[in-house]
Amino acid sequence: MPNSNQIVFFDTTLRDGEQSPGCTMHNGEKLRMAHQLAALGVDVLEAGFAIASLGDLESIRAIAKEVRGPRIASLARCKRDDIEAAARAVEPAPVNRIHVFLASSDLHLEAKLKLTRAQALDQAAECVALACTYSDNVEFSAEDATRSDPAFLTEIVKVAIQAGATTINLPDTVGYTTPDEYKQLFQRMQLEIPGAEDIIFSTHCHNDLGMAVANSLAGVEGGARQIECTINGIGERAGNAALEEIAAALATRRDKFPYRNNIVMPQLYPTSRLLAELISFGCSPNKAVVGANAFAHESGIHQHGVLANPLTYEIMTPESVGVPANNMVLGKHSGRRLLEQRLAELGHPLSRQQLDEVYSRFTALADRKKSIYDQDLIGLLKPEDAIMTV
């Protein structure tokens, strides 16, 4: 698996995503979202952080009992109580994972955990080994990996592998790295760690500098074969790498990213819409792939091109990601072609002279009014322009 071209999609919408402000979901909502994530084809579904609350443990356990398809995972700090709670939560799943993490940067070790490097190595080894007694699939994350001393990062990863971890995550916890740095990090790890060819390396990128998706894809180019991400990019602070953007990039640029994955592309938009329904906000209109404007066109130049051939301005079809159709928006930037087509659809085909006159009135209206509706268009017609339809 590690040397294959198969990309594992690890979805953490219900854990990293849900723990961000405005994204809390109750148990029934998490279960509903988990079923949709399974329909989307994610490989690993991180259902929560079991030790966080009894409710979170119960929702993870409900997902583990009911949802089939993905491997069900729970996050755990490198602490016995966390790991035991995670084990109880994911135990009902036919395939499960315990995901343990410990900081590897000196900043986190000293300021947050009050641990020495030696203590961190011992704790990582002990806790990964404990997790392996409960699950045959254990992931270790070196929190704040991208700001860690490279030599110590290599050391703690070696310890985790020796203790039984089969997936190693090198998270950009605070969205600090750049694509070239992140690619080199994975390349270096695979060169320096004995047996790296038997390990799946994973990305987990935050979007503080707006590079989460780019960094994730760079990590894949560096040898990572698991990508941790969320629907609509929700997550701590500026969010995580957006699953739908990564999946669309892999599908659209197969020349650049010749990798396989199990994502069911037409389920991207329905999954995004369901998440927006369950939490307190949706994605921004200009959000890539699933935003309201992702396949909308107002500029007359763009509208003319798309009407002639959608490939002129759309690198994906709306249907390929589950969007019903593109959206031609009539506004002050629109051209005659769309106005003519829309009036014809409403039953009012116009001559060239009529169209020129109506278009002049249309642009004057559009300068005053932000949203133009069908009734506004009808109101622009003179009696002699209007054709009554049955």
C-alpha positions as a Markdown table, in Angstrom:
| # | Residue | x | y | z |
|---|---|---|---|---|
| 1 | Met | 0.0 | 0.0 | 0.0 |
| 2 | Pro | 2.6 | 2.7 | 0.9 |
| 3 | Asn | 4.3 | 2.5 | -2.5 |
| 4 | Ser | 1.1 | 2.3 | -4.5 |
| 5 | Asn | -0.7 | 5.1 | -6.3 |
| 6 | Gln | -3.8 | 4.7 | -4.1 |
| 7 | Ile | -4.6 | 7.8 | -2.0 |
| 8 | Val | -6.4 | 7.2 | 1.3 |
| 9 | Phe | -8.9 | 9.9 | 2.2 |
| 10 | Phe | -9.0 | 10.4 | 5.9 |
| 11 | Asp | -12.0 | 12.6 | 6.8 |
| 12 | Thr | -11.9 | 14.5 | 10.1 |
| 13 | Thr | -15.0 | 16.6 | 9.6 |
| 14 | Leu | -16.6 | 15.0 | 12.7 |
| 15 | Arg | -13.5 | 15.6 | 14.8 |
| 16 | Asp | -11.2 | 18.4 | 13.8 |
| 17 | Gly | -14.0 | 20.1 | 11.9 |
| 18 | Glu | -16.7 | 19.7 | 14.6 |
| 19 | Gln | -14.5 | 21.0 | 17.4 |
| 20 | Ser | -14.2 | 24.4 | 15.7 |
| 21 | Pro | -16.5 | 27.3 | 16.6 |
| 22 | Gly | -20.0 | 27.1 | 15.2 |
| 23 | Cys | -19.6 | 23.5 | 14.0 |
| 24 | Thr | -20.9 | 21.5 | 17.0 |
| 25 | Met | -23.2 | 18.6 | 16.0 |
| 26 | His | -25.4 | 16.4 | 18.3 |
| 27 | Asn | -25.3 | 12.7 | 18.1 |
| 28 | Gly | -28.0 | 12.2 | 15.5 |
| 29 | Glu | -26.5 | 14.9 | 13.2 |
| 30 | Lys | -23.0 | 13.3 | 13.5 |
| 31 | Leu | -24.5 | 9.9 | 12.6 |
| 32 | Arg | -26.4 | 11.4 | 9.6 |
| 33 | Met | -23.2 | 13.1 | 8.4 |
| 34 | Ala | -21.2 | 9.9 | 8.9 |
| 35 | His | -23.6 | 7.9 | 6.6 |
| 36 | Gln | -23.1 | 10.6 | 3.9 |
| 37 | Leu | -19.4 | 10.5 | 4.3 |
| 38 | Ala | -19.6 | 6.7 | 3.8 |
| 39 | Ala | -21.6 | 7.4 | 0.6 |
| 40 | Leu | -18.9 | 9.8 | -0.5 |
| 41 | Gly | -16.4 | 7.0 | -0.3 |
| 42 | Val | -14.0 | 8.2 | 2.4 |
| 43 | Asp | -11.6 | 5.5 | 3.5 |
| 44 | Val | -11.1 | 6.5 | 7.1 |
| 45 | Leu | -13.7 | 8.4 | 9.1 |
| 46 | Glu | -12.4 | 10.1 | 12.3 |
| 47 | Ala | -15.7 | 10.2 | 14.2 |
| 48 | Gly | -14.6 | 12.2 | 17.2 |
| 49 | Phe | -12.4 | 12.5 | 20.2 |
| 50 | Ala | -13.8 | 9.9 | 22.6 |
| 51 | Ile | -12.3 | 11.3 | 25.8 |
| 52 | Ala | -13.7 | 14.8 | 25.2 |
| 53 | Ser | -17.2 | 13.9 | 26.5 |
| 54 | Leu | -19.5 | 11.0 | 27.1 |
| 55 | Gly | -21.6 | 12.3 | 24.3 |
| 56 | Asp | -18.7 | 12.2 | 21.9 |
| 57 | Leu | -17.8 | 8.7 | 22.9 |
| 58 | Glu | -21.4 | 7.6 | 22.4 |
| 59 | Ser | -21.7 | 9.2 | 19.0 |
| 60 | Ile | -18.4 | 7.6 | 17.9 |
| 61 | Arg | -19.7 | 4.2 | 19.1 |
| 62 | Ala | -23.1 | 4.7 | 17.3 |
| 63 | Ile | -21.2 | 5.4 | 14.1 |
| 64 | Ala | -19.0 | 2.4 | 14.7 |
| 65 | Lys | -22.1 | 0.2 | 15.1 |
| 66 | Glu | -24.1 | 1.6 | 12.1 |
| 67 | Val | -21.8 | 3.0 | 9.4 |
| 68 | Arg | -20.2 | 0.5 | 7.0 |
| 69 | Gly | -17.5 | 1.2 | 4.4 |
| 70 | Pro | -15.0 | 3.5 | 6.1 |
| 71 | Arg | -12.5 | 2.5 | 8.8 |
| 72 | Ile | -13.9 | 4.2 | 11.9 |
| 73 | Ala | -11.3 | 6.1 | 14.0 |
| 74 | Ser | -11.1 | 8.0 | 17.3 |
| 75 | Leu | -8.5 | 10.5 | 18.3 |
| 76 | Ala | -6.6 | 10.1 | 21.6 |
| 77 | Arg | -3.8 | 11.9 | 23.3 |
| 78 | Cys | -0.8 | 9.9 | 24.4 |
| 79 | Lys | -2.6 | 9.1 | 27.6 |
| 80 | Arg | -3.9 | 5.8 | 28.9 |
| 81 | Asp | -7.4 | 7.1 | 29.7 |
| 82 | Asp | -7.7 | 8.6 | 26.2 |
| 83 | Ile | -6.6 | 5.4 | 24.5 |
| 84 | Glu | -9.0 | 3.3 | 26.5 |
| 85 | Ala | -11.9 | 5.6 | 25.8 |
| 86 | Ala | -11.0 | 5.5 | 22.1 |
| 87 | Ala | -10.9 | 1.8 | 22.1 |
| 88 | Arg | -14.3 | 1.5 | 23.7 |
| 89 | Ala | -15.7 | 3.9 | 21.2 |
| 90 | Val | -14.5 | 2.2 | 18.0 |
| 91 | Glu | -14.7 | -1.4 | 19.2 |
| 92 | Pro | -18.0 | -2.2 | 17.4 |
| 93 | Ala | -16.7 | -1.2 | 13.9 |
| 94 | Pro | -15.6 | -4.2 | 11.7 |
| 95 | Val | -12.5 | -2.1 | 10.8 |
| 96 | Asn | -11.3 | 0.6 | 13.2 |
| 97 | Arg | -8.3 | 2.7 | 14.1 |
| 98 | Ile | -6.9 | 4.4 | 17.2 |
| 99 | His | -5.3 | 7.7 | 16.3 |
| 100 | Val | -2.8 | 8.8 | 18.9 |
| 101 | Phe | -0.9 | 12.1 | 18.9 |
| 102 | Leu | 1.9 | 13.8 | 20.8 |
| 103 | Ala | 3.6 | 17.1 | 20.1 |
| 104 | Ser | 7.1 | 16.9 | 18.6 |
| 105 | Ser | 8.1 | 20.6 | 18.5 |
| 106 | Asp | 10.1 | 22.0 | 21.4 |
| 107 | Leu | 7.6 | 24.9 | 21.6 |
| 108 | His | 4.7 | 22.6 | 22.3 |
| 109 | Leu | 6.7 | 20.2 | 24.5 |
| 110 | Glu | 8.1 | 23.0 | 26.7 |
| 111 | Ala | 5.2 | 25.5 | 26.8 |
| 112 | Lys | 2.2 | 23.2 | 26.7 |
| 113 | Leu | 3.2 | 19.7 | 27.9 |
| 114 | Lys | 6.2 | 20.5 | 30.2 |
| 115 | Leu | 7.9 | 17.4 | 28.8 |
| 116 | Thr | 11.5 | 16.8 | 27.9 |
| 117 | Arg | 12.4 | 15.2 | 24.6 |
| 118 | Ala | 13.3 | 12.0 | 26.4 |
| 119 | Gln | 10.0 | 11.9 | 28.2 |
| 120 | Ala | 8.2 | 12.5 | 24.9 |
| 121 | Leu | 9.9 | 9.5 | 23.3 |
| 122 | Asp | 9.1 | 7.3 | 26.2 |
| 123 | Gln | 5.4 | 8.4 | 26.2 |
| 124 | Ala | 5.0 | 8.0 | 22.5 |
| 125 | Ala | 6.5 | 4.4 | 22.6 |
| 126 | Glu | 4.3 | 3.4 | 25.6 |
| 127 | Cys | 1.1 | 4.8 | 24.3 |
| 128 | Val | 1.4 | 3.5 | 20.7 |
| 129 | Ala | 2.1 | 0.1 | 22.1 |
| 130 | Leu | -0.9 | 0.3 | 24.4 |
| 131 | Ala | -3.1 | 1.4 | 21.4 |
| 132 | Cys | -1.9 | -1.6 | 19.5 |
| 133 | Thr | -3.3 | -3.9 | 22.1 |
| 134 | Tyr | -6.8 | -2.6 | 21.3 |
| 135 | Ser | -6.6 | -2.2 | 17.5 |
| 136 | Asp | -4.5 | -3.7 | 14.7 |
| 137 | Asn | -4.5 | -0.3 | 13.0 |
| 138 | Val | -2.8 | 2.6 | 14.9 |
| 139 | Glu | -1.9 | 6.0 | 13.6 |
| 140 | Phe | 0.6 | 8.3 | 15.3 |
| 141 | Ser | 0.6 | 12.0 | 14.7 |
| 142 | Ala | 3.6 | 14.2 | 15.6 |
| 143 | Glu | 1.8 | 17.4 | 16.5 |
| 144 | Asp | 3.4 | 20.6 | 15.1 |
| 145 | Ala | 5.6 | 18.4 | 12.9 |
| 146 | Thr | 6.4 | 21.3 | 10.5 |
| 147 | Arg | 8.0 | 23.4 | 13.3 |
| 148 | Ser | 9.9 | 20.5 | 14.9 |
| 149 | Asp | 13.6 | 19.9 | 14.9 |
| 150 | Pro | 14.0 | 17.5 | 11.9 |
| 151 | Ala | 16.4 | 15.2 | 13.8 |
| 152 | Phe | 14.0 | 14.8 | 16.8 |
| 153 | Leu | 11.0 | 14.4 | 14.5 |
| 154 | Thr | 12.8 | 11.5 | 12.8 |
| 155 | Glu | 13.6 | 10.1 | 16.2 |
| 156 | Ile | 10.0 | 10.2 | 17.6 |
| 157 | Val | 8.6 | 8.8 | 14.3 |
| 158 | Lys | 11.1 | 5.8 | 14.5 |
| 159 | Val | 9.9 | 5.2 | 18.1 |
| 160 | Ala | 6.3 | 5.2 | 17.1 |
| 161 | Ile | 6.9 | 2.8 | 14.2 |
| 162 | Gln | 8.9 | 0.4 | 16.4 |
| 163 | Ala | 6.0 | 0.4 | 18.9 |
| 164 | Gly | 3.6 | -0.7 | 16.2 |
| 165 | Ala | 2.2 | 2.4 | 14.4 |
| 166 | Thr | 1.5 | 1.7 | 10.7 |
| 167 | Thr | 0.4 | 5.2 | 9.7 |
| 168 | Ile | 2.5 | 8.2 | 10.5 |
| 169 | Asn | 1.0 | 11.7 | 10.2 |
| 170 | Leu | 3.2 | 14.7 | 9.9 |
| 171 | Pro | 0.7 | 17.5 | 10.5 |
| 172 | Asp | 1.1 | 21.2 | 9.7 |
| 173 | Thr | -0.8 | 21.9 | 12.8 |
| 174 | Val | -0.7 | 25.7 | 12.6 |
| 175 | Gly | -0.7 | 26.2 | 8.8 |
| 176 | Tyr | 3.0 | 27.3 | 8.8 |
| 177 | Thr | 4.7 | 25.4 | 6.1 |
| 178 | Thr | 5.0 | 25.9 | 2.3 |
| 179 | Pro | 4.5 | 23.3 | -0.5 |
| 180 | Asp | 8.2 | 22.8 | -1.2 |
| 181 | Glu | 9.1 | 22.5 | 2.5 |
| 182 | Tyr | 6.3 | 19.9 | 3.1 |
| 183 | Lys | 7.2 | 17.8 | 0.1 |
| 184 | Gln | 10.8 | 17.7 | 1.2 |
| 185 | Leu | 9.7 | 16.7 | 4.8 |
| 186 | Phe | 8.1 | 13.5 | 3.5 |
| 187 | Gln | 11.0 | 12.8 | 1.2 |
| 188 | Arg | 13.5 | 13.2 | 4.0 |
| 189 | Met | 11.4 | 10.9 | 6.3 |
| 190 | Gln | 11.3 | 8.1 | 3.8 |
| 191 | Leu | 15.1 | 8.3 | 3.2 |
| 192 | Glu | 16.0 | 8.4 | 6.9 |
| 193 | Ile | 13.6 | 5.9 | 8.5 |
| 194 | Pro | 14.3 | 2.2 | 8.2 |
| 195 | Gly | 11.3 | 0.3 | 6.9 |
| 196 | Ala | 9.5 | 3.5 | 5.7 |
| 197 | Glu | 8.4 | 1.6 | 2.6 |
| 198 | Asp | 6.0 | -0.4 | 4.9 |
| 199 | Ile | 4.5 | 2.7 | 6.4 |
| 200 | Ile | 1.7 | 5.0 | 5.2 |
| 201 | Phe | 2.7 | 8.6 | 5.6 |
| 202 | Ser | -0.1 | 11.2 | 6.0 |
| 203 | Thr | -0.7 | 14.9 | 5.5 |
| 204 | His | -2.8 | 17.0 | 7.8 |
| 205 | Cys | -2.8 | 20.7 | 6.8 |
| 206 | His | -4.4 | 23.7 | 8.3 |
| 207 | Asn | -5.2 | 26.8 | 6.2 |
| 208 | Asp | -3.8 | 29.7 | 8.3 |
| 209 | Leu | -1.8 | 31.0 | 5.3 |
| 210 | Gly | -4.3 | 29.7 | 2.7 |
| 211 | Met | -2.0 | 26.8 | 1.5 |
| 212 | Ala | -3.7 | 23.8 | 3.1 |
| 213 | Val | -4.7 | 22.1 | -0.2 |
| 214 | Ala | -1.5 | 23.0 | -2.0 |
| 215 | Asn | 0.5 | 21.7 | 0.9 |
| 216 | Ser | -1.5 | 18.4 | 1.0 |
| 217 | Leu | -0.9 | 17.8 | -2.7 |
| 218 | Ala | 2.8 | 18.6 | -2.3 |
| 219 | Gly | 2.9 | 16.1 | 0.5 |
| 220 | Val | 1.5 | 13.5 | -1.8 |
| 221 | Glu | 4.2 | 14.3 | -4.4 |
| 222 | Gly | 6.7 | 13.8 | -1.6 |
| 223 | Gly | 5.4 | 10.3 | -0.9 |
| 224 | Ala | 2.4 | 10.7 | 1.5 |
| 225 | Arg | -0.4 | 8.4 | 0.6 |
| 226 | Gln | -3.0 | 9.5 | 3.1 |
| 227 | Ile | -4.6 | 13.0 | 3.1 |
| 228 | Glu | -6.5 | 14.2 | 6.2 |
| 229 | Cys | -9.1 | 16.8 | 5.3 |
| 230 | Thr | -12.6 | 18.0 | 6.0 |
| 231 | Ile | -15.8 | 18.9 | 4.1 |
| 232 | Asn | -15.9 | 22.6 | 3.2 |
| 233 | Gly | -12.5 | 22.9 | 4.8 |
| 234 | Ile | -14.0 | 23.4 | 8.3 |
| 235 | Gly | -11.7 | 23.1 | 11.3 |
| 236 | Glu | -9.6 | 24.9 | 13.9 |
| 237 | Arg | -9.0 | 28.6 | 13.2 |
| 238 | Ala | -8.9 | 29.1 | 9.4 |
| 239 | Gly | -9.8 | 25.4 | 8.9 |
| 240 | Asn | -8.3 | 22.3 | 7.3 |
| 241 | Ala | -7.6 | 21.2 | 3.8 |
| 242 | Ala | -10.9 | 20.9 | 1.9 |
| 243 | Leu | -11.7 | 17.4 | 0.8 |
| 244 | Glu | -13.7 | 18.5 | -2.2 |
| 245 | Glu | -10.9 | 20.7 | -3.5 |
| 246 | Ile | -8.3 | 17.9 | -3.2 |
| 247 | Ala | -10.6 | 15.4 | -4.8 |
| 248 | Ala | -11.4 | 17.8 | -7.7 |
| 249 | Ala | -7.7 | 18.5 | -8.2 |
| 250 | Leu | -6.8 | 14.8 | -8.3 |
| 251 | Ala | -9.6 | 14.2 | -10.8 |
| 252 | Thr | -9.0 | 17.2 | -13.0 |
| 253 | Arg | -5.2 | 17.1 | -13.1 |
| 254 | Arg | -4.5 | 13.4 | -13.5 |
| 255 | Asp | -1.6 | 14.4 | -15.7 |
| 256 | Lys | 0.0 | 16.0 | -12.7 |
| 257 | Phe | -1.4 | 13.7 | -10.0 |
| 258 | Pro | -1.6 | 10.1 | -11.4 |
| 259 | Tyr | -3.2 | 8.7 | -8.3 |
| 260 | Arg | -6.3 | 6.5 | -7.6 |
| 261 | Asn | -8.8 | 7.1 | -4.9 |
| 262 | Asn | -12.3 | 5.9 | -3.8 |
| 263 | Ile | -14.1 | 9.3 | -3.7 |
| 264 | Val | -17.5 | 9.2 | -5.4 |
| 265 | Met | -17.2 | 12.6 | -7.1 |
| 266 | Pro | -21.0 | 13.4 | -7.7 |
| 267 | Gln | -21.5 | 13.1 | -3.9 |
| 268 | Leu | -19.2 | 16.1 | -3.2 |
| 269 | Tyr | -21.9 | 18.8 | -3.5 |
| 270 | Pro | -24.6 | 16.8 | -1.6 |
| 271 | Thr | -22.1 | 16.2 | 1.2 |
| 272 | Ser | -21.2 | 19.9 | 1.3 |
| 273 | Arg | -24.9 | 20.9 | 1.4 |
| 274 | Leu | -25.7 | 18.5 | 4.2 |
| 275 | Leu | -22.8 | 19.8 | 6.3 |
| 276 | Ala | -24.1 | 23.4 | 5.8 |
| 277 | Glu | -27.5 | 22.3 | 6.9 |
| 278 | Leu | -26.2 | 20.7 | 10.1 |
| 279 | Ile | -23.8 | 23.4 | 11.4 |
| 280 | Ser | -24.4 | 27.1 | 11.8 |
| 281 | Phe | -22.9 | 28.3 | 8.5 |
| 282 | Gly | -22.4 | 27.3 | 4.9 |
| 283 | Cys | -19.4 | 27.9 | 2.7 |
| 284 | Ser | -18.6 | 31.2 | 1.0 |
| 285 | Pro | -20.2 | 31.7 | -2.4 |
| 286 | Asn | -16.8 | 31.7 | -4.1 |
| 287 | Lys | -15.7 | 28.5 | -2.4 |
| 288 | Ala | -14.0 | 26.3 | -4.9 |
| 289 | Val | -15.9 | 23.3 | -6.3 |
| 290 | Val | -19.0 | 23.6 | -4.1 |
| 291 | Gly | -19.7 | 27.3 | -3.5 |
| 292 | Ala | -22.8 | 28.9 | -5.0 |
| 293 | Asn | -20.7 | 30.8 | -7.5 |
| 294 | Ala | -18.3 | 27.9 | -8.4 |
| 295 | Phe | -20.3 | 27.3 | -11.6 |
| 296 | Ala | -22.0 | 30.7 | -11.9 |
| 297 | His | -21.3 | 33.2 | -14.7 |
| 298 | Glu | -22.3 | 36.9 | -14.9 |
| 299 | Ser | -19.7 | 38.4 | -17.2 |
| 300 | Gly | -21.0 | 38.6 | -20.8 |
| 301 | Ile | -17.6 | 37.4 | -22.2 |
| 302 | His | -17.7 | 34.3 | -20.0 |
| 303 | Gln | -21.4 | 33.7 | -20.7 |
| 304 | His | -20.8 | 33.8 | -24.4 |
| 305 | Gly | -18.0 | 31.4 | -24.1 |
| 306 | Val | -19.8 | 28.9 | -21.9 |
| 307 | Leu | -22.9 | 29.0 | -24.1 |
| 308 | Ala | -20.7 | 28.2 | -27.1 |
| 309 | Asn | -18.6 | 25.5 | -25.3 |
| 310 | Pro | -18.5 | 25.1 | -21.5 |
| 311 | Leu | -14.8 | 24.1 | -21.6 |
| 312 | Thr | -14.0 | 27.7 | -22.4 |
| 313 | Tyr | -14.4 | 28.7 | -18.7 |
| 314 | Glu | -15.3 | 25.5 | -16.8 |
| 315 | Ile | -12.5 | 23.0 | -16.2 |
| 316 | Met | -15.0 | 20.5 | -14.6 |
| 317 | Thr | -18.6 | 19.9 | -15.4 |
| 318 | Pro | -21.0 | 20.9 | -12.6 |
| 319 | Glu | -22.5 | 17.4 | -12.8 |
| 320 | Ser | -19.1 | 15.8 | -12.2 |
| 321 | Val | -19.1 | 17.1 | -8.6 |
| 322 | Gly | -22.9 | 16.7 | -8.0 |
| 323 | Val | -23.9 | 20.3 | -8.9 |
| 324 | Pro | -27.2 | 20.1 | -10.9 |
| 325 | Ala | -26.1 | 22.7 | -13.5 |
| 326 | Asn | -24.2 | 25.8 | -14.1 |
| 327 | Asn | -25.9 | 29.1 | -13.4 |
| 328 | Met | -26.0 | 32.0 | -15.8 |
| 329 | Val | -26.6 | 35.1 | -13.8 |
| 330 | Leu | -28.1 | 38.2 | -15.4 |
| 331 | Gly | -26.5 | 41.4 | -14.1 |
| 332 | Lys | -24.8 | 44.5 | -15.3 |
| 333 | His | -21.8 | 42.5 | -16.7 |
| 334 | Ser | -24.0 | 40.3 | -18.8 |
| 335 | Gly | -24.1 | 40.4 | -22.6 |
| 336 | Arg | -26.8 | 40.4 | -25.2 |
| 337 | Arg | -26.5 | 36.7 | -25.9 |
| 338 | Leu | -27.7 | 35.5 | -22.5 |
| 339 | Leu | -30.5 | 38.2 | -22.4 |
| 340 | Glu | -31.7 | 37.0 | -25.8 |
| 341 | Gln | -31.7 | 33.4 | -24.7 |
| 342 | Arg | -33.5 | 34.0 | -21.4 |
| 343 | Leu | -36.2 | 36.1 | -23.1 |
| 344 | Ala | -36.7 | 33.4 | -25.7 |
| 345 | Glu | -37.0 | 30.8 | -22.9 |
| 346 | Leu | -39.7 | 33.0 | -21.4 |
| 347 | Gly | -41.5 | 33.0 | -24.7 |
| 348 | His | -40.3 | 36.3 | -26.1 |
| 349 | Pro | -37.9 | 35.9 | -29.0 |
| 350 | Leu | -36.7 | 39.2 | -30.3 |
| 351 | Ser | -35.4 | 40.7 | -33.5 |
| 352 | Arg | -31.9 | 42.2 | -33.5 |
| 353 | Gln | -33.3 | 45.7 | -33.3 |
| 354 | Gln | -35.7 | 44.8 | -30.5 |
| 355 | Leu | -32.9 | 43.1 | -28.6 |
| 356 | Asp | -30.6 | 46.2 | -28.9 |
| 357 | Glu | -33.4 | 48.3 | -27.4 |
| 358 | Val | -34.3 | 45.9 | -24.6 |
| 359 | Tyr | -30.6 | 45.4 | -23.8 |
| 360 | Ser | -30.1 | 49.2 | -23.4 |
| 361 | Arg | -33.0 | 49.3 | -20.9 |
| 362 | Phe | -31.6 | 46.1 | -19.2 |
| 363 | Thr | -28.2 | 47.6 | -18.6 |
| 364 | Ala | -29.7 | 50.8 | -17.2 |
| 365 | Leu | -31.8 | 48.6 | -14.8 |
| 366 | Ala | -28.8 | 46.5 | -13.8 |
| 367 | Asp | -26.9 | 49.5 | -12.8 |
| 368 | Arg | -29.6 | 50.3 | -10.3 |
| 369 | Lys | -30.7 | 46.8 | -9.2 |
| 370 | Lys | -28.4 | 44.1 | -7.9 |
| 371 | Ser | -30.7 | 41.1 | -8.6 |
| 372 | Ile | -32.6 | 40.8 | -11.9 |
| 373 | Tyr | -35.5 | 38.5 | -11.9 |
| 374 | Asp | -37.7 | 37.1 | -14.8 |
| 375 | Gln | -40.4 | 39.6 | -14.0 |
| 376 | Asp | -37.9 | 42.4 | -14.4 |
| 377 | Leu | -37.0 | 41.2 | -17.8 |
| 378 | Ile | -40.7 | 41.0 | -18.9 |
| 379 | Gly | -41.1 | 44.5 | -17.5 |
| 380 | Leu | -38.4 | 45.7 | -20.0 |
| 381 | Leu | -40.5 | 44.7 | -23.0 |
| 382 | Lys | -42.7 | 47.1 | -24.8 |
| 383 | Pro | -46.2 | 45.9 | -25.9 |
| 384 | Glu | -45.0 | 45.4 | -29.4 |
| 385 | Asp | -42.0 | 43.3 | -28.2 |
| 386 | Ala | -44.1 | 40.9 | -26.1 |
| 387 | Ile | -45.3 | 37.7 | -27.6 |
| 388 | Met | -48.2 | 36.1 | -25.8 |
| 389 | Thr | -47.6 | 32.4 | -25.1 |
| 390 | Val | -50.1 | 29.8 | -24.0 |
